[in-house]
Amino acid sequence: MTAAEGRRRPSRVLLPIAAGLMLLLLLFLAALWWCGSSPGGDREVLFEVLHGWGGRQVASALEDSGLVRCSLYTLWRGQRLGVLDHLQAGTYLLSSSMSPDSILLIIASGRVVPVPTHWVTLPEGLMLEGSIERLASSLERDPAILDSIARDADFVGTLGVGGRDLEGYLFPETYEFADSLPHGAVLSRIVEAGLSAWGGAVDSALAAIPLGSRQELIVLASIVEREARVDSERPRIARVFLNRLERGLRLESCATVQYALGETRERLLYSDLRLDHPYNTYLHAGLPPGPICSPGLASILAVAFPDTIRGELYFVSRGDSSGLHLFATTLAEHRRNVRAVRDGGG
């Protein structure tokens, strides 16, 4: 072999290698271009990113939805763009004509599709049946489903409330709910709103009043809610009931009798007061078995922090448009107040 032939042989070997490397590079660049381009077709997709998803799950779901061609490329682009830790949960309107970069930036920005919602206001003092009717009407939901869930003891037990159903716990407030929210989640959010609004204050106050649990406090607050008409009197009415409980006197609340009757009457008959029912506090001592309505925050706090006037045991409505009551410490004084109201045309 001559020296010239020795020099030509490496060149012949290197040339195919170089050509092969060049081909691989071209294939790699073509693969990058292919993965980085949109699938095409201008197909719109509602794409949901679930809470807790990381970049790998988002990229895989995008590929499964036909919005990107390659999940690994999409994941790599997310790292290069610095958005993998900023992908936000929600529903996005995406298109198969978008590039992976555009899709990732949209998800990272949180530009979700507006969710259709309905508003509902639950006023103070509604019984469970009334609250369910208001929710069903305002939210366009099935009242039978709402009622069934609200009375499901297993479901109620998961919410940390003391009753067998949600009577007393559908907190009066104005709410906005997504139309897609399940019935049970609607009820859960309402209960959670109440627990958040009064939970800590109520729990800390229990040691200072003759009530043994949060459930008992809500029961009494529901009675105060139906008896009181003016916020300023709620703590005073709460104290009257607490005084009666401490002294072993029956509560004798007309509101509990109305609950037992299943209707609100302007005036109760003596026969109504003799109704043999667990919620008739004219016959049965102590608190009734459960709340009689959903009390508002003012009534709940009135029971947790009642008026410091301790001697009063009775009250009667003035019978006028003021909504105020006459209070008494003795039965004789109370009877004089009752006569005064009747003589005054109340």
MARRO-966058 format. One record per atom (N, C-alpha, C): residue in one letter; x, y, z. Coordinates in steps of 0.1 Angstrom, whole numbers, padded with zeros to 4 digits, always signed. Layout:
// MARRO-966058
AXYZ
...
This chain:
// MARRO-966058
M+0009-0012+0000
M+0000+0000+0000
M+0009+0012+0000
T+0006+0021-0009
T+0014+0034-0010
T+0009+0043+0001
A+0017+0054+0003
A+0013+0064+0013
A+0000+0071+0009
A-0002+0073-0004
A-0014+0080-0009
A-0026+0072-0006
E-0025+0058-0009
E-0037+0049-0006
E-0040+0049+0009
G-0030+0050+0018
G-0033+0050+0032
G-0041+0062+0036
R-0037+0074+0029
R-0044+0086+0033
R-0059+0086+0028
R-0061+0079+0016
R-0075+0079+0011
R-0084+0070+0018
R-0079+0059+0024
R-0088+0050+0031
R-0096+0056+0043
P-0090+0064+0052
P-0097+0070+0063
P-0108+0079+0057
S-0105+0086+0047
S-0115+0095+0041
S-0127+0088+0036
R-0125+0076+0030
R-0136+0068+0025
R-0145+0063+0037
V-0138+0060+0049
V-0145+0055+0061
V-0153+0067+0068
L-0147+0078+0069
L-0153+0090+0076
L-0165+0096+0068
L-0164+0095+0055
L-0174+0101+0047
L-0188+0095+0049
P-0190+0082+0049
P-0203+0076+0053
P-0207+0079+0067
I-0197+0080+0076
I-0201+0083+0090
I-0206+0097+0091
A-0199+0106+0084
A-0204+0120+0085
A-0218+0121+0078
A-0220+0114+0067
A-0233+0114+0061
A-0244+0108+0070
G-0240+0098+0077
G-0250+0092+0086
G-0254+0101+0097
L-0243+0108+0103
L-0246+0118+0114
L-0254+0129+0109
M-0251+0133+0096
M-0259+0144+0091
M-0274+0140+0089
L-0276+0128+0084
L-0289+0123+0083
L-0297+0122+0096
L-0290+0117+0106
L-0296+0116+0120
L-0300+0130+0125
L-0291+0140+0122
L-0293+0154+0126
L-0306+0159+0119
L-0306+0156+0106
L-0318+0161+0099
L-0331+0154+0104
L-0330+0141+0107
L-0342+0134+0112
L-0346+0140+0126
F-0336+0143+0134
F-0339+0149+0147
F-0345+0162+0146
L-0340+0171+0137
L-0346+0184+0135
L-0360+0183+0129
A-0362+0173+0120
A-0375+0171+0115
A-0385+0166+0125
A-0380+0157+0135
A-0388+0153+0145
A-0392+0164+0155
L-0382+0173+0157
L-0385+0185+0166
L-0395+0194+0159
W-0394+0196+0146
W-0403+0204+0139
W-0417+0198+0139
W-0418+0185+0137
W-0430+0178+0137
W-0437+0178+0151
C-0429+0175+0161
C-0435+0176+0175
C-0439+0190+0179
G-0432+0200+0174
G-0434+0214+0178
G-0445+0220+0170
S-0450+0214+0159
S-0461+0220+0151
S-0474+0215+0156
S-0484+0222+0153
S-0498+0218+0158
S-0503+0206+0150
P-0511+0198+0156
P-0517+0187+0149
P-0525+0191+0137
G-0530+0203+0137
G-0538+0209+0126
G-0553+0205+0127
G-0560+0210+0118
G-0574+0207+0117
G-0583+0217+0124
D-0578+0226+0132
D-0586+0236+0138
D-0597+0231+0146
R-0595+0220+0154
R-0605+0213+0162
R-0605+0219+0176
E-0616+0224+0181
E-0617+0230+0194
E-0620+0220+0204
V-0613+0220+0216
V-0614+0210+0226
V-0615+0218+0240
L-0625+0214+0248
L-0626+0218+0262
L-0617+0209+0270
F-0605+0214+0274
F-0595+0206+0281
F-0595+0210+0295
E-0596+0199+0304
E-0596+0202+0318
E-0583+0198+0325
V-0577+0207+0332
V-0566+0204+0341
V-0571+0202+0355
L-0569+0190+0360
L-0574+0187+0374
L-0564+0192+0384
H-0570+0195+0396
H-0562+0200+0408
H-0551+0189+0411
G-0539+0193+0413
G-0529+0183+0417
G-0521+0178+0405
W-0525+0181+0393
W-0518+0176+0381
W-0504+0183+0380
G-0494+0175+0377
G-0481+0181+0373
G-0479+0182+0358
G-0467+0186+0354
G-0464+0188+0340
G-0466+0175+0332
R-0461+0164+0338
R-0461+0152+0330
R-0476+0147+0328
Q-0485+0149+0338
Q-0499+0145+0336
Q-0505+0154+0326
V-0502+0167+0326
V-0508+0177+0316
V-0504+0173+0302
A-0491+0171+0301
A-0485+0168+0287
A-0491+0155+0282
S-0493+0145+0290
S-0498+0132+0286
S-0513+0134+0282
A-0521+0141+0290
A-0535+0144+0287
A-0536+0152+0274
L-0527+0161+0271
L-0528+0169+0259
L-0526+0160+0247
E-0516+0151+0248
E-0514+0141+0237
E-0526+0132+0235
D-0532+0127+0246
D-0544+0119+0245
D-0555+0126+0239
S-0556+0139+0241
S-0567+0147+0236
S-0565+0151+0221
G-0553+0148+0216
G-0550+0152+0202
G-0547+0166+0200
L-0543+0173+0211
L-0539+0187+0210
L-0524+0189+0208
V-0516+0179+0211
V-0502+0180+0208
V-0498+0166+0202
R-0487+0166+0195
R-0483+0154+0189
R-0474+0145+0198
C-0467+0151+0207
C-0457+0144+0215
C-0457+0149+0229
S-0460+0141+0238
S-0460+0146+0252
S-0446+0149+0258
L-0436+0141+0254
L-0423+0143+0258
L-0417+0156+0254
Y-0420+0160+0241
Y-0416+0173+0236
Y-0423+0184+0243
T-0436+0182+0246
T-0444+0192+0253
T-0438+0194+0267
L-0435+0183+0273
L-0429+0184+0287
L-0416+0191+0286
W-0408+0189+0276
W-0395+0195+0274
W-0397+0210+0272
R-0406+0214+0264
R-0409+0228+0261
R-0414+0235+0273
G-0422+0228+0282
G-0426+0234+0294
G-0415+0237+0303
Q-0405+0228+0303
Q-0393+0231+0311
Q-0385+0243+0306
R-0383+0243+0293
R-0376+0254+0286
R-0383+0268+0288
L-0396+0268+0288
L-0404+0280+0290
L-0405+0284+0305
G-0402+0274+0314
G-0403+0277+0328
G-0417+0278+0334
V-0426+0270+0328
V-0440+0271+0332
V-0445+0258+0339
L-0437+0248+0340
L-0442+0235+0345
L-0447+0237+0359
D-0442+0245+0367
D-0446+0247+0381
D-0457+0257+0382
H-0462+0262+0371
H-0472+0273+0371
H-0485+0269+0364
L-0486+0256+0360
L-0498+0252+0353
L-0510+0252+0362
Q-0521+0258+0358
Q-0532+0260+0368
Q-0544+0251+0364
A-0551+0246+0374
A-0562+0238+0372
A-0574+0246+0367
G-0582+0240+0359
G-0594+0246+0353
G-0597+0241+0339
T-0607+0246+0333
T-0611+0242+0320
T-0608+0252+0310
Y-0601+0248+0299
Y-0596+0257+0289
Y-0601+0253+0275
L-0604+0264+0267
L-0608+0262+0254
L-0596+0262+0245
L-0591+0251+0240
L-0579+0250+0232
L-0583+0245+0218
S-0573+0246+0209
S-0575+0242+0195
S-0563+0234+0190
S-0566+0224+0181
S-0556+0216+0176
S-0547+0224+0166
S-0551+0236+0163
S-0542+0244+0154
S-0532+0252+0162
M-0532+0251+0176
M-0523+0258+0184
M-0510+0250+0186
S-0499+0257+0188
S-0486+0250+0190
S-0485+0246+0205
P-0477+0237+0208
P-0475+0233+0222
P-0472+0244+0231
D-0463+0253+0226
D-0459+0265+0234
D-0471+0274+0237
S-0479+0276+0228
S-0491+0285+0230
S-0500+0278+0240
I-0502+0265+0239
I-0511+0258+0248
I-0506+0259+0262
L-0493+0256+0264
L-0487+0257+0277
L-0488+0271+0284
L-0486+0281+0276
L-0486+0295+0281
L-0501+0298+0285
I-0511+0293+0278
I-0525+0296+0281
I-0528+0289+0295
I-0524+0277+0296
I-0526+0269+0309
I-0519+0276+0320
A-0507+0280+0318
A-0499+0287+0329
A-0505+0300+0333
S-0512+0307+0323
S-0518+0320+0326
S-0531+0319+0333
G-0537+0307+0333
G-0550+0305+0340
G-0562+0311+0332
R-0561+0312+0319
R-0572+0318+0311
R-0582+0307+0309
V-0590+0304+0320
V-0599+0293+0319
V-0612+0298+0312
V-0620+0289+0308
V-0633+0292+0302
V-0643+0296+0313
P-0650+0307+0311
P-0659+0311+0322
P-0670+0300+0324
V-0672+0297+0337
V-0681+0286+0340
V-0695+0292+0343
P-0706+0287+0336
P-0719+0292+0339
P-0723+0290+0354
T-0728+0300+0360
T-0732+0299+0374
T-0746+0305+0377
H-0751+0302+0389
H-0764+0307+0394
H-0761+0312+0408
W-0769+0323+0412
W-0768+0328+0425
W-0781+0324+0433
V-0779+0323+0446
V-0790+0320+0455
V-0788+0327+0468
T-0798+0333+0474
T-0798+0339+0487
T-0807+0331+0497
L-0801+0326+0507
L-0808+0319+0518
L-0810+0328+0529
P-0823+0333+0532
P-0825+0342+0543
P-0825+0334+0556
E-0823+0342+0567
E-0824+0336+0581
E-0837+0331+0583
G-0837+0320+0591
G-0850+0315+0596
G-0857+0305+0588
L-0851+0301+0577
L-0858+0291+0568
L-0856+0277+0574
M-0867+0269+0574
M-0866+0255+0577
M-0859+0247+0566
L-0855+0235+0568
L-0848+0228+0558
L-0856+0227+0545
E-0869+0224+0546
E-0877+0223+0535
E-0877+0235+0526
G-0878+0247+0533
G-0878+0260+0526
G-0865+0263+0520
S-0854+0259+0527
S-0840+0261+0521
S-0838+0253+0508
I-0843+0240+0509
I-0842+0231+0497
I-0850+0237+0485
E-0862+0242+0488
E-0870+0248+0478
E-0863+0260+0472
R-0857+0268+0480
R-0851+0280+0475
R-0838+0277+0466
L-0831+0267+0471
L-0819+0262+0463
L-0823+0256+0450
A-0833+0248+0450
A-0838+0241+0438
A-0843+0251+0428
S-0850+0261+0432
S-0856+0271+0423
S-0845+0281+0418
S-0836+0285+0426
S-0826+0295+0422
S-0815+0289+0414
L-0811+0277+0417
L-0800+0270+0411
L-0805+0261+0399
E-0818+0259+0398
E-0823+0250+0388
E-0818+0236+0390
R-0820+0231+0402
R-0816+0218+0406
R-0828+0210+0410
D-0826+0197+0411
D-0837+0187+0414
D-0839+0188+0429
P-0851+0192+0434
P-0853+0193+0448
P-0853+0180+0455
A-0857+0169+0448
A-0858+0156+0454
A-0843+0151+0457
I-0834+0154+0448
I-0820+0150+0451
I-0814+0158+0462
L-0816+0171+0462
L-0811+0179+0473
L-0817+0175+0487
D-0830+0172+0487
D-0836+0168+0500
D-0831+0155+0504
S-0829+0146+0495
S-0824+0132+0499
S-0810+0133+0505
I-0801+0141+0498
I-0788+0143+0503
I-0787+0150+0517
A-0796+0160+0518
A-0796+0168+0531
A-0801+0160+0542
R-0808+0149+0540
R-0813+0140+0551
R-0806+0127+0552
D-0795+0125+0544
D-0787+0113+0544
D-0777+0114+0556
A-0779+0105+0566
A-0772+0106+0579
A-0757+0104+0576
D-0753+0095+0566
D-0739+0093+0563
D-0733+0105+0557
F-0740+0112+0548
F-0734+0124+0542
F-0733+0135+0553
V-0743+0137+0561
V-0743+0147+0572
V-0731+0144+0581
G-0729+0132+0584
G-0718+0128+0593
G-0704+0132+0588
T-0703+0133+0575
T-0690+0137+0569
T-0687+0152+0571
L-0697+0160+0574
L-0696+0174+0574
L-0692+0180+0588
G-0692+0171+0598
G-0688+0175+0612
G-0699+0183+0619
V-0712+0181+0615
V-0723+0187+0623
V-0730+0176+0631
G-0737+0181+0641
G-0742+0172+0651
G-0756+0165+0648
G-0763+0170+0638
G-0777+0165+0636
G-0777+0153+0627
R-0789+0148+0626
R-0791+0136+0617
R-0794+0141+0602
D-0797+0154+0601
D-0799+0160+0588
D-0794+0174+0588
L-0796+0182+0578
L-0789+0195+0577
L-0799+0206+0582
E-0809+0202+0589
E-0818+0213+0595
E-0809+0221+0605
G-0809+0234+0603
G-0802+0243+0611
G-0788+0247+0606
Y-0783+0240+0596
Y-0769+0241+0591
Y-0768+0247+0577
L-0779+0250+0570
L-0778+0256+0557
L-0777+0271+0559
F-0765+0276+0561
F-0762+0289+0567
F-0767+0300+0558
P-0775+0310+0564
P-0781+0321+0556
P-0770+0330+0550
E-0769+0331+0537
E-0759+0339+0530
E-0763+0339+0515
T-0756+0348+0508
T-0758+0348+0493
T-0746+0340+0487
Y-0749+0331+0478
Y-0739+0322+0472
Y-0740+0322+0457
E-0728+0319+0451
E-0727+0317+0437
E-0722+0303+0435
F-0729+0295+0427
F-0724+0281+0424
F-0723+0278+0410
A-0713+0271+0406
A-0712+0267+0392
A-0723+0257+0389
D-0728+0258+0377
D-0739+0249+0373
D-0734+0234+0373
S-0721+0232+0371
S-0716+0218+0370
S-0713+0212+0384
L-0715+0220+0395
L-0712+0215+0408
L-0722+0205+0412
P-0718+0193+0417
P-0727+0183+0421
P-0736+0188+0433
H-0748+0182+0434
H-0757+0186+0445
H-0751+0185+0458
G-0744+0174+0461
G-0738+0173+0474
G-0728+0184+0477
A-0720+0187+0467
A-0710+0198+0469
A-0716+0211+0472
V-0728+0214+0466
V-0735+0226+0469
V-0739+0227+0484
L-0744+0216+0489
L-0748+0216+0503
L-0736+0217+0512
S-0725+0210+0508
S-0713+0210+0516
S-0707+0224+0518
R-0707+0231+0507
R-0702+0245+0507
R-0710+0254+0516
I-0723+0252+0516
I-0731+0261+0524
I-0729+0258+0539
V-0728+0245+0542
V-0725+0241+0556
V-0711+0246+0560
E-0701+0245+0551
E-0687+0249+0554
E-0687+0265+0556
A-0695+0272+0549
A-0696+0286+0550
A-0700+0290+0564
G-0710+0283+0570
G-0714+0285+0583
G-0704+0282+0593
L-0698+0270+0592
L-0687+0266+0602
L-0676+0276+0602
S-0672+0281+0590
S-0662+0291+0589
S-0665+0304+0595
A-0678+0308+0594
A-0682+0321+0599
A-0683+0321+0614
W-0688+0310+0621
W-0690+0311+0635
W-0683+0300+0643
G-0677+0291+0636
G-0671+0279+0643
G-0662+0282+0655
G-0652+0290+0653
G-0642+0292+0663
G-0648+0300+0675
A-0655+0310+0672
A-0661+0319+0683
A-0671+0310+0691
V-0679+0302+0684
V-0689+0294+0692
V-0682+0284+0700
D-0672+0277+0695
D-0665+0267+0703
D-0659+0272+0715
S-0653+0284+0714
S-0646+0290+0726
S-0656+0295+0736
A-0668+0298+0732
A-0678+0304+0741
A-0686+0293+0749
L-0685+0280+0745
L-0694+0270+0750
L-0691+0268+0765
A-0679+0270+0770
A-0676+0268+0784
A-0683+0278+0793
A-0687+0289+0788
A-0693+0300+0796
A-0708+0300+0796
I-0714+0291+0789
I-0729+0290+0789
I-0733+0276+0792
P-0746+0274+0796
P-0750+0260+0800
P-0755+0252+0789
L-0746+0250+0779
L-0749+0242+0767
L-0736+0233+0765
G-0739+0220+0762
G-0728+0211+0762
G-0721+0209+0748
S-0727+0214+0738
S-0721+0211+0725
S-0725+0222+0715
R-0718+0222+0703
R-0721+0231+0692
R-0736+0228+0687
Q-0740+0215+0687
Q-0753+0212+0682
Q-0764+0218+0691
E-0762+0218+0704
E-0772+0224+0714
E-0772+0239+0712
L-0761+0245+0709
L-0761+0259+0707
L-0768+0263+0694
I-0767+0255+0683
I-0774+0258+0671
I-0789+0256+0673
V-0792+0246+0681
V-0807+0244+0684
V-0813+0256+0691
L-0806+0261+0701
L-0811+0273+0708
L-0811+0285+0699
A-0800+0286+0691
A-0799+0298+0682
A-0811+0298+0672
S-0815+0286+0668
S-0826+0285+0658
S-0839+0290+0665
I-0841+0287+0677
I-0853+0292+0685
I-0852+0307+0686
V-0840+0312+0689
V-0839+0327+0690
V-0842+0333+0677
E-0837+0327+0666
E-0840+0332+0653
E-0854+0334+0650
R-0862+0324+0654
R-0877+0325+0651
R-0884+0334+0661
E-0879+0336+0673
E-0886+0344+0683
E-0883+0359+0681
A-0870+0362+0678
A-0866+0376+0678
A-0869+0382+0664
R-0872+0395+0665
R-0875+0403+0653
R-0865+0414+0651
V-0859+0418+0662
V-0849+0429+0662
V-0835+0424+0667
D-0825+0427+0659
D-0812+0422+0662
D-0807+0425+0677
S-0811+0438+0681
S-0806+0442+0694
S-0812+0434+0705
E-0823+0427+0703
E-0829+0419+0714
E-0825+0405+0714
R-0818+0400+0703
R-0814+0386+0703
R-0806+0382+0715
P-0795+0389+0719
P-0788+0384+0731
P-0796+0384+0744
R-0806+0393+0745
R-0815+0393+0756
R-0824+0381+0756
I-0830+0378+0745
I-0839+0366+0744
I-0831+0354+0746
A-0819+0353+0741
A-0810+0341+0743
A-0808+0340+0758
R-0805+0351+0765
R-0803+0350+0780
R-0815+0344+0787
V-0827+0349+0783
V-0840+0344+0789
V-0840+0328+0788
F-0838+0323+0776
F-0838+0309+0774
F-0827+0302+0782
L-0816+0307+0782
L-0805+0301+0790
L-0808+0301+0805
N-0814+0312+0810
N-0818+0313+0824
N-0828+0302+0827
R-0838+0300+0818
R-0848+0290+0820
R-0842+0275+0820
L-0832+0273+0811
L-0826+0260+0811
L-0818+0258+0824
E-0811+0268+0829
E-0804+0267+0841
E-0813+0264+0853
R-0825+0269+0853
R-0834+0267+0864
R-0843+0256+0863
G-0841+0248+0852
G-0850+0236+0849
G-0864+0240+0845
L-0866+0252+0840
L-0879+0256+0835
L-0881+0252+0820
R-0893+0248+0816
R-0895+0246+0802
R-0893+0258+0794
L-0888+0257+0782
L-0886+0269+0774
L-0899+0276+0770
E-0909+0269+0767
E-0922+0274+0764
E-0921+0284+0752
S-0915+0279+0741
S-0913+0287+0729
S-0924+0284+0719
C-0931+0294+0715
C-0942+0292+0705
C-0936+0288+0692
A-0923+0292+0689
A-0917+0289+0676
A-0915+0273+0675
T-0912+0267+0686
T-0910+0252+0686
T-0924+0245+0683
V-0934+0251+0689
V-0948+0245+0686
V-0951+0246+0671
Q-0948+0258+0666
Q-0951+0260+0652
Q-0943+0250+0643
Y-0931+0247+0647
Y-0923+0237+0640
Y-0930+0224+0641
A-0935+0220+0653
A-0941+0207+0655
A-0954+0207+0646
L-0961+0218+0645
L-0973+0218+0637
L-0970+0218+0622
G-0958+0222+0618
G-0954+0222+0604
G-0959+0234+0597
E-0963+0244+0604
E-0967+0257+0598
E-0966+0268+0608
T-0965+0280+0602
T-0964+0292+0610
T-0977+0299+0611
R-0982+0300+0624
R-0995+0306+0626
R-0994+0319+0633
E-1002+0329+0630
E-1002+0342+0636
E-1004+0341+0651
R-1014+0332+0655
R-1017+0330+0669
R-1019+0315+0671
L-1013+0310+0682
L-1015+0296+0686
L-1027+0295+0695
L-1034+0283+0693
L-1045+0280+0702
L-1040+0272+0714
Y-1048+0273+0725
Y-1044+0265+0737
Y-1042+0250+0734
S-1051+0246+0724
S-1050+0231+0720
S-1036+0229+0713
D-1031+0239+0706
D-1018+0237+0700
D-1007+0235+0710
L-1008+0242+0721
L-0998+0241+0732
L-0998+0228+0739
R-1009+0220+0737
R-1010+0207+0744
R-1007+0196+0734
L-1002+0200+0722
L-0998+0190+0712
L-0987+0181+0717
D-0989+0168+0717
D-0978+0159+0722
D-0968+0156+0711
H-0958+0164+0712
H-0947+0163+0701
H-0934+0166+0708
P-0923+0159+0703
P-0910+0162+0710
P-0905+0176+0709
Y-0910+0184+0699
Y-0906+0198+0697
Y-0915+0208+0704
N-0925+0203+0711
N-0934+0212+0719
N-0927+0214+0733
T-0921+0226+0734
T-0913+0229+0746
T-0922+0235+0757
Y-0935+0235+0754
Y-0945+0238+0765
Y-0947+0225+0773
L-0946+0214+0767
L-0948+0201+0774
L-0935+0194+0778
H-0924+0196+0770
H-0912+0188+0772
H-0901+0198+0777
A-0894+0194+0787
A-0883+0202+0793
A-0871+0201+0784
G-0862+0211+0786
G-0849+0211+0779
G-0851+0215+0764
L-0840+0213+0757
L-0840+0217+0743
L-0848+0207+0734
P-0854+0211+0723
P-0860+0201+0714
P-0849+0192+0708
P-0853+0182+0701
P-0843+0172+0695
P-0833+0178+0685
G-0837+0189+0678
G-0829+0195+0668
G-0832+0209+0665
P-0825+0215+0656
P-0828+0229+0653
P-0842+0230+0646
I-0848+0242+0647
I-0861+0244+0640
I-0860+0252+0628
C-0848+0257+0625
C-0846+0265+0613
C-0831+0267+0611
S-0827+0274+0601
S-0812+0278+0600
S-0810+0292+0605
P-0804+0293+0617
P-0802+0306+0623
P-0791+0314+0616
G-0793+0327+0616
G-0783+0336+0611
G-0772+0338+0621
L-0761+0345+0616
L-0750+0347+0625
L-0753+0355+0637
A-0762+0365+0636
A-0766+0373+0648
A-0772+0364+0659
S-0781+0355+0655
S-0787+0346+0665
S-0777+0337+0671
I-0768+0331+0663
I-0758+0322+0668
I-0749+0329+0678
L-0744+0341+0675
L-0735+0349+0684
L-0743+0353+0696
A-0756+0356+0695
A-0764+0360+0706
A-0764+0349+0717
V-0765+0336+0712
V-0765+0325+0722
V-0751+0323+0727
A-0741+0324+0719
A-0727+0323+0723
A-0723+0334+0733
F-0728+0346+0731
F-0724+0357+0739
F-0737+0365+0743
P-0745+0359+0752
P-0758+0364+0756
P-0757+0377+0764
D-0768+0384+0765
D-0769+0396+0774
D-0765+0392+0788
T-0759+0401+0795
T-0755+0399+0809
T-0766+0401+0819
I-0778+0405+0814
I-0789+0406+0823
I-0794+0392+0827
R-0793+0388+0839
R-0794+0374+0842
R-0808+0370+0848
G-0815+0379+0853
G-0827+0376+0860
G-0840+0373+0852
E-0840+0378+0840
E-0852+0377+0832
E-0855+0363+0828
L-0868+0359+0829
L-0873+0345+0826
L-0884+0345+0816
Y-0890+0357+0812
Y-0901+0357+0804
Y-0900+0369+0794
F-0907+0367+0783
F-0909+0378+0773
F-0921+0376+0765
V-0927+0387+0761
V-0939+0386+0752
V-0938+0397+0742
S-0943+0394+0730
S-0942+0404+0719
S-0951+0416+0723
R-0947+0428+0720
R-0955+0440+0722
R-0967+0440+0713
G-0967+0432+0702
G-0978+0431+0693
G-0980+0443+0684
D-0969+0451+0683
D-0970+0462+0673
D-0960+0460+0662
S-0958+0470+0654
S-0949+0469+0643
S-0935+0471+0646
S-0932+0473+0659
S-0918+0475+0663
S-0910+0462+0663
G-0917+0451+0665
G-0910+0438+0666
G-0903+0436+0680
L-0906+0445+0689
L-0899+0444+0702
L-0908+0436+0712
H-0901+0433+0723
H-0908+0424+0734
H-0908+0431+0747
L-0917+0427+0756
L-0917+0431+0770
L-0911+0419+0778
F-0901+0422+0787
F-0894+0412+0794
F-0898+0413+0809
A-0897+0401+0816
A-0901+0401+0830
A-0892+0391+0837
T-0890+0393+0850
T-0883+0384+0859
T-0891+0375+0867
T-0904+0378+0869
T-0913+0370+0876
T-0926+0367+0868
L-0932+0356+0871
L-0945+0352+0864
L-0955+0363+0866
A-0956+0369+0877
A-0967+0379+0880
A-0964+0391+0870
E-0952+0395+0869
E-0948+0406+0861
E-0951+0402+0846
H-0948+0390+0843
H-0950+0386+0829
H-0965+0386+0826
R-0974+0382+0835
R-0988+0382+0833
R-0993+0396+0831
R-0988+0406+0839
R-0992+0420+0837
R-0988+0424+0823
N-0976+0420+0818
N-0972+0424+0804
N-0981+0418+0794
V-0985+0406+0796
V-0994+0399+0787
V-1008+0407+0786
R-1013+0410+0798
R-1025+0417+0799
R-1024+0431+0792
A-1013+0437+0794
A-1011+0451+0788
A-1011+0450+0773
V-1005+0439+0768
V-1004+0438+0753
V-1019+0435+0748
R-1026+0427+0755
R-1040+0424+0751
R-1049+0436+0752
D-1047+0443+0763
D-1056+0455+0765
D-1052+0466+0755
G-1040+0465+0750
G-1036+0475+0740
G-1039+0471+0726
G-1046+0460+0725
G-1050+0456+0711
G-1040+0447+0704
G-1029+0442+0711
G-1019+0434+0705
G-1023+0420+0703
